[in-house]
Amino acid sequence: MADSSRRRVTRRDVLLSGGAATGLALAGCTGGGSDGGDGTGTGGGNASDDGGGSYTVSMAPVGDVELESVPERVVTYFPGYADMCVALGVEDSLIAMAETNRYHTGYYDELDRVSVDKPQDILGESGIDREIFYELGADLHLIDPQWLTNNEFFGLDESDVEDVRTNVAPFLGNAIFRRTDEWHDYEYYTLYEAFETVAQVYQAEERYEAFAAFHDEFVAGVQDRLPEERPNALLVFGDGDEPEAFSPYRLADEGTNKKQFHDLGIEDALAGTGIEGLSTSDRGQIDYETMLEVDPDTLLVRGHEDKSAAAFEDTVLAFMEDHPVASELTAVRDGNVFRGGPIYQGPIQNLFTTERAAHDFFPDEFGEEELFDRAEIAGIVAGR
């Protein structure tokens, strides 16, 4: 369900507020205007203006960050934050990010006049070199610094982060995509709480409100049509067209990468099994024999987001159907094996993944119908 902590704002409320049209028009492509399990929510961060042009945005773990003006050069790590920038019409401010191979921009093809070029990737074969931040010279690093210092592969420590913060630009961000890392002992945010904070960074609150109202109505409309009985699902990462080993995710985890499944009321097939979810410290894997012990109603496989549904069925599902153990799984026998969605997702991507999951899990109810208005969301993104 949508987050009950936030009064549900409708698109009509936004339009009747009198400021929406002005705010949307001013929120330009280079830096903003006047202006969440995961429902929209509010309180993702707090923004205040000292009256002199500068303003403060707050988000754990960093806390308050003072900005002199709307940032024009921004570096992020997670592709979900990049999607937030696209939703706010400020994608041109993104000069670099990480995990560009997991930034799935194909969703934008369905939105009129929304086109995105992937920026430079800061993640190299040996991790992240501190010097890249100096070379980029950003105004803001939209990155959770704890994510950087708690992943040994990156090769960065707290002194590196402090050096970049002091000599280049501040950090602001939160690793919201999962909630299984022991080091993440500070506040988490829902997708829309984090999105609201990014809107505060760009002074684009009215555009955020329009997007959040659209989201609330979309999710409520889908939920009104859901059947009472919902299947369970096993969500895993399995790379390659013939996967034999899988990294499990806990569907019950409130991380934003599972938001669409939460909104549809899909149950976690690993509940009560003792199998933990993927985290920085737990890289355990399961095989088909373990899957057979769980025998989920549905199997969701990540690592194939750039495939079409047909290409996934012709490769991964076809391999499982011919596999001596995988073929015994109920999900495989019933053809209920689907792409698992992106690991990192933002608000635009989540609209599409929720629609797709509704089609996958409840074909009798939703078929292949479009469940949200592409033209309307493209209009919000474009500031119309």
C-alpha positions as CSV (number, residue, x, y, z in Angstrom):
1,M,0.0,0.0,0.0
2,A,1.1,3.6,-0.4
3,D,2.8,5.0,2.7
4,S,0.0,6.1,5.1
5,S,2.4,8.6,6.8
6,R,1.8,11.0,3.8
7,R,-1.5,12.5,3.0
8,R,-2.3,11.3,-0.4
9,V,-1.9,14.3,-2.7
10,T,-3.8,14.0,-6.0
11,R,-2.9,15.5,-9.3
12,R,-6.0,17.7,-8.8
13,D,-4.6,19.0,-5.5
14,V,-1.3,19.9,-7.3
15,L,-3.1,21.7,-10.1
16,L,-5.4,23.6,-7.7
17,S,-2.5,24.8,-5.6
18,G,-1.9,27.5,-8.1
19,G,1.9,27.1,-8.1
20,A,2.2,23.9,-10.1
21,A,2.1,25.4,-13.5
22,T,4.7,28.0,-12.7
23,G,6.9,25.6,-10.9
24,L,6.8,23.0,-13.7
25,A,7.6,25.7,-16.3
26,L,10.6,27.0,-14.3
27,A,12.1,23.6,-13.5
28,G,14.4,23.6,-16.5
29,C,16.8,20.9,-17.8
30,T,19.9,22.4,-16.3
31,G,19.1,22.8,-12.7
32,G,15.7,23.4,-11.3
33,G,12.9,25.9,-10.8
34,S,10.8,27.4,-8.1
35,D,9.8,24.9,-6.7
36,G,7.2,5.6,-1.2
37,G,6.3,-0.8,1.5
38,D,7.8,2.1,-0.5
39,G,5.1,4.6,-0.8
40,T,5.7,8.2,-1.5
41,G,6.1,9.5,2.0
42,T,7.6,12.8,3.1
43,G,10.4,13.7,5.4
44,G,13.0,12.1,3.1
45,G,15.1,15.1,3.8
46,N,14.7,18.6,5.1
47,A,15.4,21.8,3.2
48,S,15.7,25.3,4.6
49,D,16.5,28.6,3.0
50,D,18.5,31.2,4.9
51,G,17.0,34.0,2.8
52,G,20.3,34.8,1.2
53,G,20.2,32.4,-1.8
54,S,21.9,29.5,-0.1
55,Y,19.8,26.6,1.4
56,T,20.3,23.5,3.4
57,V,19.3,19.9,2.5
58,S,19.5,17.1,5.1
59,M,19.8,13.3,4.7
60,A,21.4,10.6,6.7
61,P,24.2,9.7,7.1
62,V,25.8,13.0,6.3
63,G,23.1,15.3,7.8
64,D,22.9,18.9,6.8
65,V,24.5,20.1,3.6
66,E,24.5,23.7,2.7
67,L,24.3,24.6,-1.0
68,E,25.1,28.0,-2.3
69,S,23.0,27.5,-5.4
70,V,21.4,24.6,-7.4
71,P,24.2,22.3,-8.4
72,E,25.1,22.2,-12.1
73,R,27.7,19.4,-12.0
74,V,26.7,16.4,-10.0
75,V,28.2,12.9,-9.6
76,T,26.1,10.0,-8.3
77,Y,26.8,6.3,-7.8
78,F,23.4,4.5,-7.9
79,P,21.5,4.6,-11.2
80,G,18.3,5.0,-9.2
81,Y,19.4,8.5,-8.3
82,A,20.1,9.2,-12.0
83,D,16.5,8.2,-12.8
84,M,15.3,10.7,-10.2
85,C,17.3,13.4,-12.0
86,V,15.6,12.4,-15.3
87,A,12.2,12.6,-13.6
88,L,13.0,16.1,-12.4
89,G,14.3,17.2,-15.8
90,V,17.8,17.9,-14.5
91,E,19.6,14.9,-16.1
92,D,22.0,17.3,-17.9
93,S,23.6,18.1,-14.5
94,L,24.8,14.5,-14.1
95,I,28.4,14.4,-15.3
96,A,29.3,11.0,-14.0
97,M,28.0,8.0,-12.2
98,A,28.8,4.3,-11.4
99,E,27.2,1.0,-12.5
100,T,26.3,2.5,-15.9
101,N,25.8,-1.1,-17.1
102,R,22.9,-1.3,-14.6
103,Y,21.4,2.0,-15.6
104,H,18.6,0.7,-17.8
105,T,17.6,3.6,-20.0
106,G,15.3,1.6,-22.4
107,Y,12.3,2.6,-20.3
108,Y,12.6,6.1,-21.5
109,D,12.0,5.0,-25.1
110,E,8.3,4.9,-24.3
111,L,8.2,8.5,-23.1
112,D,7.9,11.1,-25.8
113,R,10.9,13.5,-26.0
114,V,12.6,11.8,-23.0
115,S,16.1,10.7,-24.1
116,V,19.1,10.1,-22.0
117,D,22.8,9.6,-22.7
118,K,24.7,7.6,-20.1
119,P,27.4,9.8,-18.4
120,Q,30.9,8.8,-17.7
121,D,31.4,5.8,-15.3
122,I,33.6,6.4,-12.2
123,L,33.9,2.7,-11.4
124,G,37.0,1.2,-12.9
125,E,38.4,-2.3,-13.0
126,S,40.3,-1.7,-9.7
127,G,37.6,0.2,-7.9
128,I,37.3,4.0,-7.6
129,D,40.3,6.2,-7.7
130,R,40.0,9.2,-5.4
131,E,41.6,11.4,-8.1
132,I,38.5,10.9,-10.4
133,F,36.6,13.2,-8.1
134,Y,39.2,15.9,-8.5
135,E,39.2,15.5,-12.3
136,L,35.4,15.8,-12.4
137,G,35.2,18.8,-10.2
138,A,31.5,18.3,-9.2
139,D,29.4,20.8,-7.2
140,L,27.8,17.9,-5.3
141,H,28.4,14.1,-4.9
142,L,24.9,12.6,-4.7
143,I,26.5,9.5,-3.1
144,D,26.2,7.8,0.3
145,P,29.8,8.0,1.6
146,Q,29.3,5.0,3.8
147,W,28.7,2.9,0.7
148,L,32.1,4.0,-0.6
149,T,34.0,3.2,2.6
150,N,32.3,-0.1,3.4
151,N,33.0,-1.8,0.1
152,E,36.6,-3.0,0.0
153,F,36.7,-3.3,-3.8
154,F,36.4,0.5,-4.1
155,G,39.7,1.1,-2.3
156,L,38.5,4.2,-0.5
157,D,38.5,5.0,3.2
158,E,37.1,7.7,5.4
159,S,40.2,9.9,4.9
160,D,39.7,9.8,1.2
161,V,36.0,10.8,1.5
162,E,36.9,13.6,3.9
163,D,39.6,14.8,1.5
164,V,37.1,14.9,-1.4
165,R,34.4,16.5,0.7
166,T,36.8,19.3,1.9
167,N,38.6,20.0,-1.3
168,V,36.0,19.3,-4.1
169,A,32.3,19.1,-3.0
170,P,30.1,17.7,-0.3
171,F,28.5,14.2,-0.3
172,L,24.7,13.7,0.1
173,G,23.0,10.4,-0.4
174,N,21.7,7.2,1.2
175,A,22.1,3.6,0.0
176,I,18.4,2.8,-0.2
177,F,18.3,-0.1,-2.7
178,R,18.6,-2.8,0.0
179,R,18.5,-3.1,3.8
180,T,20.7,-6.1,4.5
181,D,24.0,-4.4,5.1
182,E,25.1,-4.5,8.8
183,W,27.1,-1.3,8.5
184,H,24.0,0.6,7.4
185,D,22.8,1.4,11.0
186,Y,21.4,4.8,10.2
187,E,18.1,5.9,8.8
188,Y,16.8,4.4,5.5
189,Y,14.5,6.1,3.1
190,T,11.8,4.9,0.8
191,L,12.1,5.6,-2.9
192,Y,9.9,8.6,-2.7
193,E,11.5,10.0,0.4
194,A,14.9,9.9,-1.3
195,F,13.3,11.4,-4.4
196,E,11.9,14.3,-2.4
197,T,15.4,15.0,-1.0
198,V,16.8,15.1,-4.5
199,A,14.0,17.5,-5.5
200,Q,15.0,19.7,-2.6
201,V,18.6,19.7,-3.9
202,Y,17.4,20.9,-7.3
203,Q,14.7,23.2,-5.8
204,A,12.1,21.3,-7.8
205,E,9.6,20.4,-5.2
206,E,6.5,21.1,-7.3
207,R,7.6,18.7,-10.0
208,Y,8.3,16.1,-7.3
209,E,4.7,16.6,-6.0
210,A,3.2,16.2,-9.5
211,F,5.2,13.0,-9.9
212,A,4.4,11.7,-6.5
213,A,0.6,12.4,-7.0
214,F,0.8,10.5,-10.3
215,H,2.5,7.6,-8.6
216,D,0.0,7.4,-5.7
217,E,-3.0,7.3,-8.1
218,F,-1.3,4.7,-10.3
219,V,-0.4,2.3,-7.4
220,A,-3.9,2.8,-5.8
221,G,-5.5,1.9,-9.1
222,V,-3.5,-1.2,-9.5
223,Q,-4.0,-2.3,-5.9
224,D,-7.8,-1.9,-6.2
225,R,-7.7,-4.6,-8.9
226,L,-5.5,-7.2,-7.2
227,P,-7.0,-10.6,-6.3
228,E,-7.1,-11.6,-2.7
229,E,-4.7,-14.6,-3.2
230,R,-1.1,-13.6,-4.1
231,P,1.7,-15.9,-5.0
232,N,5.1,-16.1,-3.4
233,A,8.3,-15.5,-5.3
234,L,12.0,-16.3,-5.0
235,L,14.1,-13.4,-6.2
236,V,17.7,-14.2,-7.2
237,F,20.6,-12.8,-9.3
238,G,21.7,-15.3,-11.9
239,D,24.0,-14.1,-14.7
240,G,24.3,-15.6,-18.1
241,D,21.9,-17.4,-20.4
242,E,22.5,-20.8,-18.6
243,P,22.7,-19.9,-14.9
244,E,23.6,-22.6,-12.4
245,A,24.3,-20.6,-9.2
246,F,22.3,-17.8,-7.8
247,S,22.7,-15.0,-5.2
248,P,19.4,-14.8,-3.2
249,Y,17.6,-11.6,-2.3
250,R,15.0,-11.5,0.6
251,L,11.8,-10.2,-0.9
252,A,10.7,-9.2,2.5
253,D,13.6,-6.7,2.6
254,E,12.3,-3.2,2.4
255,G,15.0,-2.0,-0.1
256,T,13.7,0.1,-3.0
257,N,14.7,-2.5,-5.5
258,K,11.8,-4.6,-4.4
259,K,9.2,-1.8,-4.2
260,Q,7.1,-3.1,-7.1
261,F,6.7,-6.5,-5.5
262,H,5.8,-5.0,-2.1
263,D,3.1,-2.8,-3.8
264,L,1.6,-5.9,-5.4
265,G,1.6,-7.9,-2.2
266,I,4.0,-10.7,-3.4
267,E,5.2,-12.9,-0.6
268,D,8.8,-13.9,0.1
269,A,9.3,-17.6,-0.7
270,L,12.4,-17.6,1.6
271,A,10.4,-16.7,4.7
272,G,11.3,-19.2,7.4
273,T,14.1,-20.9,5.5
274,G,17.0,-19.3,7.2
275,I,18.5,-18.3,3.9
276,E,19.9,-14.7,4.1
277,G,19.8,-12.1,1.5
278,L,22.7,-10.7,-0.5
279,S,24.7,-8.0,1.3
280,T,28.2,-6.5,1.4
281,S,29.4,-9.2,3.8
282,D,27.2,-12.1,2.6
283,R,27.9,-13.2,-0.9
284,G,26.4,-16.7,-0.5
285,Q,24.9,-18.6,-3.4
286,I,22.2,-21.2,-3.8
287,D,21.7,-23.8,-6.5
288,Y,18.8,-25.6,-8.1
289,E,18.7,-28.2,-5.4
290,T,18.2,-25.5,-2.8
291,M,15.6,-23.9,-4.9
292,L,13.8,-27.2,-5.2
293,E,13.6,-27.4,-1.4
294,V,11.9,-24.0,-1.3
295,D,9.9,-24.7,-4.5
296,P,8.5,-21.1,-5.0
297,D,5.4,-20.3,-6.9
298,T,7.4,-17.8,-9.0
299,L,11.0,-17.4,-9.8
300,L,12.4,-13.9,-10.5
301,V,15.9,-13.8,-12.0
302,R,18.0,-10.6,-12.1
303,G,20.8,-9.9,-14.5
304,H,18.7,-9.9,-17.6
305,E,17.1,-6.5,-17.6
306,D,18.4,-5.6,-21.1
307,K,16.6,-8.7,-22.6
308,S,13.0,-8.6,-23.8
309,A,10.5,-11.0,-22.2
310,A,10.7,-13.2,-25.3
311,A,14.5,-13.2,-25.3
312,F,14.5,-14.2,-21.6
313,E,12.1,-17.0,-22.3
314,D,14.2,-18.3,-25.3
315,T,17.4,-18.4,-23.2
316,V,17.1,-18.6,-19.4
317,L,13.7,-20.2,-19.2
318,A,14.4,-22.6,-22.0
319,F,17.7,-23.7,-20.3
320,M,15.8,-24.3,-17.0
321,E,13.1,-26.3,-18.8
322,D,15.8,-28.6,-20.1
323,H,17.8,-28.8,-16.9
324,P,17.4,-32.1,-14.9
325,V,16.8,-30.3,-11.6
326,A,15.5,-26.9,-12.6
327,S,12.8,-28.5,-14.7
328,E,11.3,-30.0,-11.5
329,L,10.6,-26.5,-10.0
330,T,6.9,-25.6,-9.9
331,A,7.7,-22.2,-11.2
332,V,9.5,-23.6,-14.2
333,R,6.8,-26.2,-15.0
334,D,4.2,-23.5,-14.9
335,G,6.2,-21.0,-16.9
336,N,6.3,-18.5,-14.0
337,V,9.9,-17.5,-14.4
338,F,10.4,-13.8,-15.1
339,R,13.0,-11.1,-15.3
340,G,13.6,-9.8,-11.7
341,G,13.8,-6.1,-12.5
342,P,16.6,-3.6,-12.0
343,I,18.8,-3.7,-8.9
344,Y,18.8,0.0,-8.8
345,Q,15.6,1.8,-9.8
346,G,14.2,5.3,-9.6
347,P,10.6,6.7,-9.9
348,I,10.3,6.5,-13.7
349,Q,11.7,3.0,-13.9
350,N,9.5,1.9,-11.0
351,L,6.3,2.8,-12.9
352,F,7.4,0.4,-15.7
353,T,8.6,-2.4,-13.4
354,T,5.3,-2.3,-11.4
355,E,3.3,-2.5,-14.6
356,R,5.4,-5.3,-15.8
357,A,5.2,-7.2,-12.6
358,A,1.4,-6.8,-12.6
359,H,1.3,-8.4,-16.1
360,D,3.6,-11.2,-15.0
361,F,1.9,-12.1,-11.7
362,F,-1.7,-11.4,-12.6
363,P,-2.2,-11.9,-16.4
364,D,-5.9,-12.8,-16.0
365,E,-6.6,-9.4,-14.5
366,F,-4.1,-7.0,-16.3
367,G,-3.2,-8.8,-19.5
368,E,-0.9,-6.5,-21.4
369,E,-2.8,-3.3,-21.0
370,E,-0.9,-0.1,-20.2
371,L,-1.6,0.8,-16.6
372,F,-0.4,4.3,-16.6
373,D,-0.5,7.2,-19.1
374,R,2.9,7.6,-20.8
375,A,2.0,11.0,-22.2
376,E,1.1,12.4,-18.8
377,I,4.3,11.2,-17.2
378,A,6.4,12.5,-20.1
379,G,4.7,15.8,-19.7
380,I,5.6,16.0,-16.0
381,V,9.2,15.1,-16.9
382,A,9.3,17.8,-19.6
383,G,7.8,20.4,-17.2
384,R,4.6,20.8,-19.2
